[in-house]
């Protein structure tokens, strides 16, 4: 990565801090303080409130110590509710080397905000963990102060800490030293445009416009802090973002000041220290978002689920995102090149101002289902593309019969990740074509080769595009098999069991999605998130 004060002085300090909800100890002191993406190693004791949460022996999220028995973290870190499975490490610097200043505690109680996931899915991303026993404060273990209700933050510089990945899907190198990074706040108005209207008053954003510094996967639940005088105040909790450190996609944080009452009610008399932060920078400028993606012109952003599969940087075929972890393409895409090395999946992300970025993931695995020697492949991504809209797949043989007006979307020549639409009308296949998996359109004025494998046949149902077929050119065929009467695709519906069973083996961590079929899940994502959104940290 995106305090010792004599007891006689503590009372004076807490009285002088405006808005302090006083507790029996001072907060926000880091006497030893003099990647996350773009970050640097933090020195031992620099962030004494930082904790590492472990389950099954591995770090999975961060958190912050807010008094001698409570830790603040993010709700999305806990898709389960088994507090007994969590170990909290305090005073830790390295995930691999000895930590002489460290202590650990079990968790006796886990409280996830009751409104987490209601409305906007990342809203109220807050959780509290009660330690099994209190900790003693040292130079390396101290509580952080929390931003009080009346706090104001504008374009201030913040510090974020954690042991998360240093790029999407790239682990923090050994010996995994705690990372620190400074990032500027981004106003909620602009951030709301960048994230297509999903930023609420309970959130705040931070990141450089040009990217390069950010929190990332594994930093979730950790603190974003700012210094006021000699006191460190936690303003945010690492929550989510689109990718990591991408230009014009700042990290998004739960806004601590919105939760003073909830935190105080939950942790009882042993309260946290709430301090009012007053920004000295200018207020955020008001930003008006474009209302529709058509302002970009052409088809920019119209097909957010389209992916290009490349081998060693060379485009090889086309696919569609059918879940946050899987891209569907033709099995023939991999007939020439087996093995996962060198493969990447690339998705073009069109932003609110019509600029774009390409998000890439490696290929972790490929699953095949061949029928009559011609079938589909599900490509498992090396890390999920959370909330990148998926295309619903026709798994139930919907009524897209002859005469249905559909479209195909193929990649234009060149490596610019642009896709072009061509209209297609479904017709009866040639009488000689007896394959039950084929679906045919009128002849298309195009020639196809192996690199066009996976092009989707998309048909519209009300206001929703549904993928009913895909282009699959069998090995050894130079062009798509078509006669004077039709262009041939393979149907998606015969692969229902294969798609459903494979995707269910890798459920999303998003609330409740495990109970949906891929069709219902992707429909909900499209209806709720009409533009490309973000990845949970």
Kinemage of the C-alpha trace (Angstrom):
@kinemage 1
@onewidth
@group {chain A} dominant
@subgroup {mainchain}
@vectorlist {calphas} color= white
{ca unk a 1} P 0.000 0.000 0.000
{ca unk a 2} P -4.701 2.859 -3.252
{ca unk a 3} P 2.063 7.371 23.413
{ca unk a 4} L 2.864 7.400 26.314
{ca unk a 5} L 1.528 10.330 28.319
{ca unk a 6} L 1.589 10.469 32.056
{ca unk a 7} L -1.824 9.903 33.545
{ca unk a 8} L -1.826 13.422 34.948
{ca unk a 9} L -1.579 14.807 31.398
{ca unk a 10} L -4.299 12.641 29.896
{ca unk a 11} L -7.128 14.556 31.522
{ca unk a 12} L -5.755 17.861 30.233
{ca unk a 13} L -5.270 16.548 26.706
{ca unk a 14} L -8.757 15.121 26.402
{ca unk a 15} L -10.379 18.275 27.712
{ca unk a 16} L -8.536 20.442 25.221
{ca unk a 17} L -9.542 18.387 22.194
{ca unk a 18} L -12.762 19.810 20.802
{ca unk a 19} L -15.541 17.282 20.545
{ca unk a 20} L -13.750 14.531 22.444
{ca unk a 21} L -16.044 11.850 23.862
{ca unk a 22} L -13.610 11.315 26.705
{ca unk a 23} L -12.365 7.892 27.708
{ca unk a 24} L -9.880 6.832 30.402
{ca unk a 25} L -6.934 7.047 27.964
{ca unk a 26} L -5.649 9.383 25.296
{ca unk a 27} L -6.187 8.339 21.698
{ca unk a 28} L -4.469 9.130 18.434
{ca unk a 29} L -0.930 9.206 19.817
{ca unk a 30} L 1.907 7.619 17.801
{ca unk a 31} L 5.220 8.485 19.500
{ca unk a 32} L 7.203 6.360 17.030
{ca unk a 33} L 5.654 7.912 13.932
{ca unk a 34} L 8.109 10.385 12.409
{ca unk a 35} P 1.902 -0.745 -0.003
{ca unk a 36} L -1.091 -0.640 -0.386
{ca unk a 37} L -0.401 0.460 -4.058
{ca unk a 38} L 2.459 2.931 -4.367
{ca unk a 39} L 3.186 2.753 -0.668
{ca unk a 40} L 6.354 2.269 1.368
{ca unk a 41} L 7.322 0.182 4.376
{ca unk a 42} L 6.053 1.620 7.652
{ca unk a 43} L 8.482 1.727 10.554
{ca unk a 44} L 7.702 -0.356 13.633
{ca unk a 45} L 5.151 1.400 15.832
{ca unk a 46} L 4.360 4.137 13.305
{ca unk a 47} L 0.665 3.181 13.241
{ca unk a 48} L 0.080 1.591 16.656
{ca unk a 49} L -3.690 1.195 16.182
{ca unk a 50} L -3.325 -0.945 13.031
{ca unk a 51} L -4.412 -4.551 13.522
{ca unk a 52} L -4.215 -7.623 11.292
{ca unk a 53} L -7.213 -9.954 11.192
{ca unk a 54} L -6.486 -13.618 10.538
{ca unk a 55} L -8.664 -16.634 9.794
{ca unk a 56} L -7.278 -20.116 9.140
{ca unk a 57} L -3.802 -18.750 9.795
{ca unk a 58} L -3.875 -16.093 7.061
{ca unk a 59} L -4.344 -12.326 6.984
{ca unk a 60} L -7.629 -11.379 5.336
{ca unk a 61} L -8.456 -7.836 6.488
{ca unk a 62} L -7.240 -4.922 8.551
{ca unk a 63} L -8.795 -2.972 11.379
{ca unk a 64} L -8.044 -0.296 13.956
{ca unk a 65} L -7.910 -0.395 17.740
{ca unk a 66} L -10.355 2.189 19.134
{ca unk a 67} L -10.005 1.400 22.847
{ca unk a 68} L -8.449 -1.333 24.939
{ca unk a 69} L -11.019 -3.971 23.919
{ca unk a 70} L -12.650 -2.971 20.622
{ca unk a 71} L -11.526 -2.980 16.983
{ca unk a 72} L -13.212 -1.160 14.104
{ca unk a 73} L -13.247 -2.865 10.686
{ca unk a 74} L -15.419 -3.253 7.555
{ca unk a 75} L -18.640 -5.240 7.338
{ca unk a 76} L -17.777 -6.836 4.005
{ca unk a 77} L -14.799 -8.583 5.629
{ca unk a 78} L -17.233 -10.889 7.402
{ca unk a 79} L -19.498 -12.833 5.047
{ca unk a 80} L -19.648 -15.293 7.924
{ca unk a 81} L -20.500 -14.536 11.558
{ca unk a 82} L -18.208 -16.961 13.414
{ca unk a 83} L -16.262 -14.648 15.712
{ca unk a 84} L -14.387 -17.599 17.221
{ca unk a 85} L -12.541 -18.214 13.945
{ca unk a 86} L -10.862 -14.763 13.976
{ca unk a 87} L -7.520 -13.880 15.547
{ca unk a 88} L -6.519 -10.231 16.009
{ca unk a 89} L -2.826 -9.296 15.959
{ca unk a 90} L -1.839 -5.959 17.514
{ca unk a 91} L 1.596 -4.329 17.374
{ca unk a 92} L 2.462 -6.327 14.247
{ca unk a 93} L 4.796 -4.993 11.564
{ca unk a 94} L 5.570 -8.022 9.369
{ca unk a 95} L 3.338 -10.907 8.338
{ca unk a 96} L 6.365 -13.225 8.080
{ca unk a 97} L 9.152 -12.031 10.383
{ca unk a 98} L 9.116 -12.154 14.197
{ca unk a 99} L 7.201 -9.283 15.810
{ca unk a 100} L 8.614 -8.768 19.319
{ca unk a 101} L 6.112 -5.998 20.136
{ca unk a 102} L 3.060 -8.027 19.142
{ca unk a 103} L 0.187 -9.457 21.133
{ca unk a 104} L -2.823 -11.411 19.887
{ca unk a 105} L -6.394 -11.809 20.990
{ca unk a 106} L -9.343 -13.914 20.007
{ca unk a 107} L -12.674 -12.271 19.217
{ca unk a 108} L -15.532 -12.729 21.643
{ca unk a 109} L -18.138 -10.724 19.720
{ca unk a 110} L -18.575 -9.616 16.098
{ca unk a 111} L -21.069 -6.857 15.290
{ca unk a 112} L -21.817 -6.044 11.648
{ca unk a 113} L -23.764 -2.846 11.015
{ca unk a 114} L -27.433 -3.881 10.718
{ca unk a 115} L -27.963 -1.752 7.608
{ca unk a 116} L -24.933 -2.983 5.705
{ca unk a 117} L -25.912 -3.815 2.135
{ca unk a 118} L -29.321 -2.138 2.347
{ca unk a 119} L -29.852 0.123 -0.692
{ca unk a 120} L -26.414 0.711 -2.169
{ca unk a 121} L -24.628 -2.572 -1.609
{ca unk a 122} L -21.532 -1.078 0.070
{ca unk a 123} L -23.369 1.363 2.304
{ca unk a 124} L -22.788 1.153 6.061
{ca unk a 125} L -19.635 -0.936 5.602
{ca unk a 126} L -18.806 -1.007 9.297
{ca unk a 127} L -18.103 -3.762 11.811
{ca unk a 128} L -16.932 -3.934 15.418
{ca unk a 129} L -14.940 -6.727 17.055
{ca unk a 130} L -14.726 -7.201 20.799
{ca unk a 131} L -11.408 -8.656 21.914
{ca unk a 132} L -11.466 -11.667 24.222
{ca unk a 133} L -9.585 -9.629 26.841
{ca unk a 134} L -8.308 -6.042 27.103
{ca unk a 135} L -4.861 -5.103 25.827
{ca unk a 136} L -2.240 -3.004 27.586
{ca unk a 137} L -1.077 0.068 25.716
{ca unk a 138} L 2.568 0.365 24.716
{ca unk a 139} L 4.493 2.461 22.202
{ca unk a 140} L 3.431 -0.142 19.625
{ca unk a 141} L -0.212 -0.625 20.662
{ca unk a 142} L -2.398 2.471 21.013
{ca unk a 143} L -5.999 3.410 20.122
{ca unk a 144} L -6.787 5.845 17.345
{ca unk a 145} L -9.200 8.731 17.782
{ca unk a 146} L -12.337 8.654 15.641
{ca unk a 147} L -13.818 11.503 13.611
{ca unk a 148} L -16.803 12.984 15.425
{ca unk a 149} L -20.165 13.783 13.837
{ca unk a 150} L -19.462 17.426 12.994
{ca unk a 151} L -16.145 16.730 11.262
{ca unk a 152} L -15.491 18.265 7.847
{ca unk a 153} L -13.090 16.910 5.249
{ca unk a 154} L -12.376 18.594 1.934
{ca unk a 155} L -9.253 18.024 -0.157
{ca unk a 156} L -7.074 16.999 2.781
{ca unk a 157} L -4.198 14.513 2.522
{ca unk a 158} L -4.867 11.214 4.247
{ca unk a 159} L -2.747 8.238 5.277
{ca unk a 160} L -3.834 4.665 4.640
{ca unk a 161} L -2.108 1.563 6.019
{ca unk a 162} L -2.367 -2.167 5.475
{ca unk a 163} L -0.873 -5.456 4.291
{ca unk a 164} L -2.975 -5.768 1.150
{ca unk a 165} L -1.922 -6.477 -2.409
{ca unk a 166} L 0.388 -3.973 -4.114
{ca unk a 167} L -1.536 -4.280 -7.395
{ca unk a 168} L -4.756 -6.104 -8.195
{ca unk a 169} L -3.907 -9.767 -7.726
{ca unk a 170} L -0.231 -9.125 -6.790
{ca unk a 171} L 0.631 -10.016 -3.185
{ca unk a 172} L 2.748 -7.838 -0.931
{ca unk a 173} L 6.319 -9.128 -1.335
{ca unk a 174} L 8.090 -10.997 1.441
{ca unk a 175} L 8.528 -10.294 4.322
{ca unk a 176} L 5.215 -8.444 4.013
{ca unk a 177} L 5.936 -5.295 6.002
{ca unk a 178} L 3.028 -3.001 6.880
{ca unk a 179} L 2.612 -0.427 4.105
{ca unk a 180} L 1.718 3.264 4.349
{ca unk a 181} L 0.611 5.643 1.616
{ca unk a 182} L -0.652 9.220 1.510
{ca unk a 183} L -3.590 10.059 -0.758
{ca unk a 184} L -5.673 13.212 -1.286
{ca unk a 185} L -9.386 13.249 -0.615
{ca unk a 186} L -11.735 13.432 -3.603
{ca unk a 187} L -15.034 15.241 -3.124
{ca unk a 188} L -18.151 13.112 -2.948
{ca unk a 189} L -19.725 14.966 -5.874
{ca unk a 190} L -16.929 14.038 -8.251
{ca unk a 191} L -16.515 10.566 -6.769
{ca unk a 192} L -20.225 9.952 -7.258
{ca unk a 193} L -19.797 10.692 -10.974
{ca unk a 194} L -16.797 8.393 -11.236
{ca unk a 195} L -18.731 5.563 -9.580
{ca unk a 196} L -21.958 6.091 -11.532
{ca unk a 197} L -24.080 7.431 -8.695
{ca unk a 198} L -23.278 4.834 -6.022
{ca unk a 199} L -21.471 7.062 -3.494
{ca unk a 200} L -23.585 7.914 -0.443
{ca unk a 201} L -23.108 10.381 2.409
{ca unk a 202} L -21.803 7.446 4.459
{ca unk a 203} L -18.775 7.179 2.175
{ca unk a 204} L -15.717 9.240 1.311
{ca unk a 205} L -13.130 8.869 -1.444
{ca unk a 206} L -9.375 9.347 -1.695
{ca unk a 207} L -6.836 8.877 -4.451
{ca unk a 208} L -4.636 10.691 -6.961
{ca unk a 209} L -6.330 11.670 -10.248
{ca unk a 210} L -3.494 10.013 -12.157
{ca unk a 211} L -3.701 6.858 -10.057
{ca unk a 212} L -0.679 5.031 -8.709
{ca unk a 213} L -1.506 5.171 -4.986
{ca unk a 214} L -4.414 3.382 -3.365
{ca unk a 215} L -5.585 0.774 -0.923
{ca unk a 216} L -6.161 -2.647 -2.471
{ca unk a 217} L -7.450 -6.169 -1.772
{ca unk a 218} L -6.467 -7.210 1.758
{ca unk a 219} L -6.444 -3.641 3.074
{ca unk a 220} L -10.195 -3.838 3.744
{ca unk a 221} L -11.287 -2.697 7.162
{ca unk a 222} L -8.073 -0.796 7.770
{ca unk a 223} L -7.902 2.862 8.792
{ca unk a 224} L -7.593 6.039 6.763
{ca unk a 225} L -6.281 8.683 9.152
{ca unk a 226} L -5.336 12.361 9.257
{ca unk a 227} L -3.335 14.339 11.792
{ca unk a 228} L -4.717 17.366 13.614
{ca unk a 229} L -2.085 18.974 15.787
{ca unk a 230} L -0.462 16.026 17.541
{ca unk a 231} L -3.568 13.825 17.330
{ca unk a 232} L -4.272 11.189 14.695
{ca unk a 233} L -7.939 10.857 13.771
{ca unk a 234} L -9.502 8.034 11.766
{ca unk a 235} L -11.715 9.481 9.039
{ca unk a 236} L -12.453 6.353 7.009
{ca unk a 237} L -12.496 2.558 6.860
{ca unk a 238} L -11.161 0.899 3.685
{ca unk a 239} L -14.244 -0.321 1.842
{ca unk a 240} L -14.123 -0.755 -1.947
{ca unk a 241} L -12.967 0.609 -5.295
{ca unk a 242} L -12.753 -0.195 -8.974
{ca unk a 243} L -9.491 -2.050 -9.408
{ca unk a 244} L -6.569 -0.587 -7.482
{ca unk a 245} L -4.874 2.766 -8.112
{ca unk a 246} L -6.487 3.237 -11.538
{ca unk a 247} L -6.653 6.822 -12.855
{ca unk a 248} L -9.901 8.579 -11.934
{ca unk a 249} L -11.034 5.696 -9.704
{ca unk a 250} L -10.206 6.679 -6.115
{ca unk a 251} L -10.579 4.258 -3.244
{ca unk a 252} L -13.860 4.444 -1.353
{ca unk a 253} L -14.024 4.454 2.438
{ca unk a 254} L -16.789 4.219 5.008
{ca unk a 255} L -17.112 7.676 6.627
{ca unk a 256} L -16.430 7.183 10.350
{ca unk a 257} L -18.064 10.441 11.465
{ca unk a 258} L -21.461 9.114 10.337
{ca unk a 259} L -21.290 6.307 12.890
{ca unk a 260} L -20.470 8.015 16.192
{ca unk a 261} L -23.826 7.135 17.721
{ca unk a 262} L -23.823 3.537 16.480
{ca unk a 263} L -20.290 2.876 17.704
{ca unk a 264} L -20.965 4.479 21.089
{ca unk a 265} L -24.186 2.489 21.532
{ca unk a 266} L -22.514 -0.818 20.680
{ca unk a 267} L -19.325 -0.624 22.726
{ca unk a 268} L -20.952 0.749 25.875
{ca unk a 269} L -19.273 2.646 28.686
{ca unk a 270} L -15.705 1.852 27.588
{ca unk a 271} L -16.077 4.342 24.772
{ca unk a 272} L -13.892 5.478 21.920
{ca unk a 273} L -12.372 8.936 21.673
{ca unk a 274} L -14.320 10.993 19.139
{ca unk a 275} L -12.611 14.179 17.959
{ca unk a 276} L -14.012 16.818 15.638
{ca unk a 277} L -11.780 17.426 12.619
{ca unk a 278} L -12.161 20.807 10.933
{ca unk a 279} L -10.699 20.937 7.446
{ca unk a 280} L -8.587 23.967 6.610
{ca unk a 281} L -8.785 23.341 2.860
{ca unk a 282} L -11.371 24.679 0.419
{ca unk a 283} L -14.706 22.864 0.103
{ca unk a 284} L -15.201 20.418 -2.746
{ca unk a 285} L -16.378 21.919 -5.989
{ca unk a 286} L -19.816 20.837 -7.114
{ca unk a 287} L -19.644 18.474 -10.088
{ca unk a 288} L -22.485 17.740 -12.485
{ca unk a 289} L -22.408 14.182 -13.805
{ca unk a 290} L -23.288 13.255 -17.368
{ca unk a 291} L -26.746 11.716 -17.341
{ca unk a 292} L -26.248 8.935 -19.895
{ca unk a 293} L -23.301 7.043 -21.361
{ca unk a 294} L -24.418 8.097 -24.876
{ca unk a 295} L -22.713 11.426 -24.249
{ca unk a 296} L -19.499 9.599 -25.071
{ca unk a 297} L -20.652 9.048 -28.637
{ca unk a 298} L -20.724 5.791 -30.558
{ca unk a 299} L -21.006 2.627 -28.507
{ca unk a 300} L -18.556 3.585 -25.768
{ca unk a 301} L -19.643 1.870 -22.565
{ca unk a 302} L -22.569 0.110 -24.263
{ca unk a 303} L -21.087 -3.370 -23.851
{ca unk a 304} L -19.332 -3.321 -20.449
{ca unk a 305} L -19.296 -7.118 -20.140
{ca unk a 306} L -17.211 -7.607 -23.296
{ca unk a 307} L -13.721 -9.021 -22.748
{ca unk a 308} L -10.744 -9.637 -24.961
{ca unk a 309} L -8.626 -12.700 -24.244
{ca unk a 310} L -4.972 -12.303 -25.126
{ca unk a 311} L -1.930 -14.564 -25.130
{ca unk a 312} L 1.366 -12.801 -24.471
{ca unk a 313} L -0.307 -9.514 -25.405
{ca unk a 314} L -1.811 -10.757 -28.679
{ca unk a 315} L -5.633 -10.859 -28.988
{ca unk a 316} L -6.774 -14.463 -29.403
{ca unk a 317} L -10.545 -14.471 -28.928
{ca unk a 318} L -13.517 -12.688 -27.362
{ca unk a 319} L -15.514 -13.461 -24.244
{ca unk a 320} L -18.279 -12.160 -22.015
{ca unk a 321} L -18.321 -11.683 -18.250
{ca unk a 322} L -20.970 -14.038 -16.883
{ca unk a 323} L -20.024 -13.603 -13.206
{ca unk a 324} L -17.479 -11.613 -11.254
{ca unk a 325} L -15.023 -14.510 -11.532
{ca unk a 326} L -15.708 -16.019 -14.947
{ca unk a 327} L -15.606 -15.114 -18.617
{ca unk a 328} L -17.427 -17.345 -21.101
{ca unk a 329} L -15.931 -17.997 -24.507
{ca unk a 330} L -15.723 -20.773 -27.085
{ca unk a 331} L -13.845 -23.913 -26.120
{ca unk a 332} L -12.110 -23.539 -29.483
{ca unk a 333} L -10.366 -20.418 -28.173
{ca unk a 334} L -7.946 -22.655 -26.276
{ca unk a 335} L -7.679 -25.480 -28.786
{ca unk a 336} L -4.399 -24.116 -30.144
{ca unk a 337} L -2.797 -23.042 -26.854
{ca unk a 338} L -3.220 -25.036 -23.673
{ca unk a 339} L -1.878 -23.914 -20.312
{ca unk a 340} L -2.552 -20.707 -18.404
{ca unk a 341} L 0.793 -18.957 -18.706
{ca unk a 342} L 0.729 -15.727 -20.672
{ca unk a 343} L -3.066 -15.436 -20.882
{ca unk a 344} L -4.828 -12.241 -19.789
{ca unk a 345} L -8.458 -11.133 -19.793
{ca unk a 346} L -8.941 -7.451 -20.602
{ca unk a 347} L -12.049 -5.350 -20.039
{ca unk a 348} L -12.379 -1.753 -21.206
{ca unk a 349} L -13.831 0.532 -18.560
{ca unk a 350} L -15.506 3.712 -19.845
{ca unk a 351} L -15.614 6.458 -17.227
{ca unk a 352} L -18.103 9.225 -16.589
{ca unk a 353} L -16.032 11.753 -18.569
{ca unk a 354} L -15.778 9.345 -21.537
{ca unk a 355} L -12.140 8.533 -20.890
{ca unk a 356} L -11.351 4.847 -20.490
{ca unk a 357} L -8.999 2.364 -18.869
{ca unk a 358} L -8.310 -1.285 -19.534
{ca unk a 359} L -8.594 -3.577 -16.519
{ca unk a 360} L -6.670 -6.833 -16.831
{ca unk a 361} L -6.583 -10.109 -14.926
{ca unk a 362} L -4.606 -13.270 -15.411
{ca unk a 363} L -6.189 -16.658 -16.097
{ca unk a 364} L -6.276 -18.981 -13.103
{ca unk a 365} L -8.034 -21.909 -14.778
{ca unk a 366} L -10.181 -22.888 -17.739
{ca unk a 367} L -13.143 -25.272 -17.550
{ca unk a 368} L -14.484 -26.921 -20.699
{ca unk a 369} L -17.764 -28.504 -21.749
{ca unk a 370} L -17.700 -29.831 -25.293
{ca unk a 371} L -20.886 -31.073 -26.927
{ca unk a 372} L -20.503 -32.741 -30.317
{ca unk a 373} L -16.914 -31.460 -30.311
{ca unk a 374} L -18.042 -27.840 -30.158
{ca unk a 375} L -18.654 -26.185 -26.826
{ca unk a 376} L -17.950 -23.439 -24.329
{ca unk a 377} L -15.177 -22.606 -21.915
{ca unk a 378} L -15.417 -20.808 -18.604
{ca unk a 379} L -12.256 -18.825 -17.881
{ca unk a 380} L -11.560 -18.283 -14.192
{ca unk a 381} L -9.999 -14.878 -13.502
{ca unk a 382} L -6.963 -14.538 -11.244
{ca unk a 383} L -9.012 -12.053 -9.211
{ca unk a 384} L -12.694 -11.112 -9.373
{ca unk a 385} L -14.060 -8.163 -11.338
{ca unk a 386} L -16.597 -7.284 -8.654
{ca unk a 387} L -19.539 -5.287 -9.965
{ca unk a 388} L -18.336 -5.076 -13.521
{ca unk a 389} L -21.748 -5.665 -15.111
{ca unk a 390} L -22.231 -9.190 -16.376
{ca unk a 391} L -24.372 -10.254 -19.293
{ca unk a 392} L -27.347 -12.482 -18.441
{ca unk a 393} L -27.066 -15.849 -20.186
{ca unk a 394} L -30.056 -17.611 -21.756
{ca unk a 395} L -30.081 -20.834 -19.773
{ca unk a 396} L -33.753 -21.621 -20.216
{ca unk a 397} L -34.116 -21.574 -24.002
{ca unk a 398} L -36.091 -18.346 -24.058
{ca unk a 399} L -38.261 -17.578 -27.043
{ca unk a 400} L -35.729 -16.111 -29.435
{ca unk a 401} L -37.015 -17.881 -32.504
{ca unk a 402} L -36.868 -17.096 -36.203
{ca unk a 403} L -37.497 -13.434 -36.867
{ca unk a 404} L -36.009 -12.258 -33.550
{ca unk a 405} L -33.883 -9.148 -33.988
{ca unk a 406} L -30.564 -9.613 -32.215
{ca unk a 407} L -26.996 -8.298 -32.348
{ca unk a 408} L -23.488 -9.632 -32.352
{ca unk a 409} L -20.635 -7.689 -30.763
{ca unk a 410} L -17.128 -8.230 -32.063
{ca unk a 411} L -13.782 -6.633 -31.447
{ca unk a 412} L -12.584 -4.113 -33.965
{ca unk a 413} L -9.165 -4.482 -35.511
{ca unk a 414} L -6.313 -3.082 -33.442
{ca unk a 415} L -5.573 -3.333 -29.758
{ca unk a 416} L -7.824 -0.571 -28.502
{ca unk a 417} L -10.386 -2.773 -26.767
{ca unk a 418} L -13.253 -1.274 -28.760
{ca unk a 419} L -16.225 -3.400 -29.763
{ca unk a 420} L -18.659 -2.948 -32.618
{ca unk a 421} L -22.256 -4.068 -32.986
{ca unk a 422} L -23.741 -5.741 -36.047
{ca unk a 423} L -27.459 -6.476 -36.250
{ca unk a 424} L -28.518 -10.060 -36.833
{ca unk a 425} L -31.883 -11.746 -37.427
{ca unk a 426} L -32.456 -15.297 -36.225
{ca unk a 427} L -33.543 -17.754 -38.936
{ca unk a 428} L -34.058 -21.492 -39.196
{ca unk a 429} L -30.801 -23.352 -39.646
{ca unk a 430} L -30.172 -25.244 -42.879
{ca unk a 431} L -32.129 -28.522 -43.066
{ca unk a 432} L -28.832 -30.372 -43.234
{ca unk a 433} L -27.800 -28.900 -39.864
{ca unk a 434} L -29.206 -31.332 -37.325
{ca unk a 435} L -27.144 -30.222 -34.318
{ca unk a 436} L -29.427 -29.370 -31.377
{ca unk a 437} L -26.942 -26.817 -30.045
{ca unk a 438} L -26.872 -24.554 -33.094
{ca unk a 439} L -28.735 -21.294 -33.543
{ca unk a 440} L -28.549 -19.463 -36.860
{ca unk a 441} L -28.913 -15.941 -38.176
{ca unk a 442} L -29.198 -14.478 -41.613
{ca unk a 443} L -25.816 -14.475 -43.370
{ca unk a 444} L -23.668 -11.716 -41.950
{ca unk a 445} L -21.568 -9.493 -44.212
{ca unk a 446} L -18.465 -10.444 -42.277
{ca unk a 447} L -15.689 -12.999 -42.435
{ca unk a 448} L -14.631 -14.665 -39.193
{ca unk a 449} L -11.439 -16.381 -38.136
{ca unk a 450} L -10.197 -18.153 -35.009
{ca unk a 451} L -9.643 -14.853 -33.194
{ca unk a 452} L -13.396 -14.198 -33.357
{ca unk a 453} L -14.196 -17.240 -31.225
{ca unk a 454} L -16.526 -16.300 -28.375
{ca unk a 455} L -18.343 -13.400 -30.084
{ca unk a 456} L -21.764 -13.274 -28.387
{ca unk a 457} L -25.170 -13.386 -30.024
{ca unk a 458} L -27.228 -10.961 -27.921
{ca unk a 459} L -31.003 -10.697 -28.013
{ca unk a 460} L -33.095 -8.117 -26.223
{ca unk a 461} L -35.826 -8.911 -23.725
{ca unk a 462} L -37.601 -5.736 -22.669
{ca unk a 463} L -34.713 -3.425 -21.650
{ca unk a 464} L -32.153 -6.145 -21.075
{ca unk a 465} L -29.607 -7.807 -23.350
{ca unk a 466} L -29.392 -11.585 -22.944
{ca unk a 467} L -26.710 -13.774 -24.475
{ca unk a 468} L -28.390 -16.598 -26.340
{ca unk a 469} L -25.439 -17.860 -28.351
{ca unk a 470} L -21.755 -17.488 -29.154
{ca unk a 471} L -19.523 -17.940 -32.142
{ca unk a 472} L -17.486 -21.139 -32.063
{ca unk a 473} L -15.175 -22.007 -34.921
{ca unk a 474} L -14.026 -25.618 -34.596
{ca unk a 475} L -10.278 -26.263 -34.740
{ca unk a 476} L -8.946 -26.477 -38.263
{ca unk a 477} L -11.664 -24.322 -39.773
{ca unk a 478} L -10.438 -21.068 -41.240
{ca unk a 479} L -13.795 -19.305 -41.194
{ca unk a 480} L -17.085 -19.689 -39.405
{ca unk a 481} L -19.188 -22.464 -40.949
{ca unk a 482} L -21.909 -20.684 -42.846
{ca unk a 483} L -23.835 -21.361 -45.988
{ca unk a 484} L -25.710 -19.019 -48.240
{ca unk a 485} L -28.651 -19.339 -45.855
{ca unk a 486} L -27.224 -18.679 -42.397
{ca unk a 487} L -24.402 -17.843 -39.994
{ca unk a 488} L -24.071 -20.447 -37.258
{ca unk a 489} L -23.674 -19.852 -33.514
{ca unk a 490} L -23.983 -22.345 -30.658
{ca unk a 491} L -26.772 -21.915 -28.133
{ca unk a 492} L -25.998 -21.170 -24.504
{ca unk a 493} L -29.017 -23.040 -23.080
{ca unk a 494} L -27.602 -26.588 -23.558
{ca unk a 495} L -24.753 -25.631 -21.218
{ca unk a 496} L -26.993 -24.643 -18.300
{ca unk a 497} L -25.809 -27.298 -15.855
{ca unk a 498} L -22.144 -26.799 -16.692
{ca unk a 499} L -22.330 -23.000 -16.313
{ca unk a 500} L -24.414 -23.078 -13.152
{ca unk a 501} L -22.420 -25.770 -11.359
{ca unk a 502} L -19.038 -24.279 -12.224
{ca unk a 503} L -19.952 -20.737 -11.222
{ca unk a 504} L -21.537 -21.904 -7.964
{ca unk a 505} L -18.246 -23.488 -6.968
{ca unk a 506} L -16.839 -19.951 -6.796
{ca unk a 507} L -19.600 -17.798 -5.263
{ca unk a 508} L -19.234 -14.058 -4.998
{ca unk a 509} L -18.727 -12.628 -1.504
{ca unk a 510} L -21.484 -10.111 -2.194
{ca unk a 511} L -24.411 -10.416 0.183
{ca unk a 512} L -26.915 -13.025 -0.802
{ca unk a 513} L -25.677 -13.837 -4.267
{ca unk a 514} L -24.980 -17.456 -3.415
{ca unk a 515} L -28.693 -18.143 -3.652
{ca unk a 516} L -29.081 -16.820 -7.199
{ca unk a 517} L -28.567 -18.646 -10.430
{ca unk a 518} L -26.076 -16.931 -12.748
{ca unk a 519} L -28.982 -15.637 -14.831
{ca unk a 520} L -30.827 -14.043 -11.942
{ca unk a 521} L -27.589 -12.715 -10.438
{ca unk a 522} L -26.458 -11.016 -13.604
{ca unk a 523} L -29.892 -9.607 -14.274
{ca unk a 524} L -29.900 -8.007 -10.834
{ca unk a 525} L -26.421 -6.585 -11.368
{ca unk a 526} L -27.409 -5.048 -14.686
{ca unk a 527} L -30.583 -3.539 -13.321
{ca unk a 528} L -28.879 -2.152 -10.242
{ca unk a 529} L -25.585 -1.047 -11.780
{ca unk a 530} L -26.047 0.190 -15.343
{ca unk a 531} L -22.422 1.247 -15.779
{ca unk a 532} L -19.123 -0.370 -14.911
{ca unk a 533} L -18.541 -0.061 -11.205
{ca unk a 534} L -16.078 -1.416 -8.730
{ca unk a 535} L -14.202 -4.110 -6.863
{ca unk a 536} L -14.480 -4.834 -3.190
{ca unk a 537} L -11.190 -4.546 -1.353
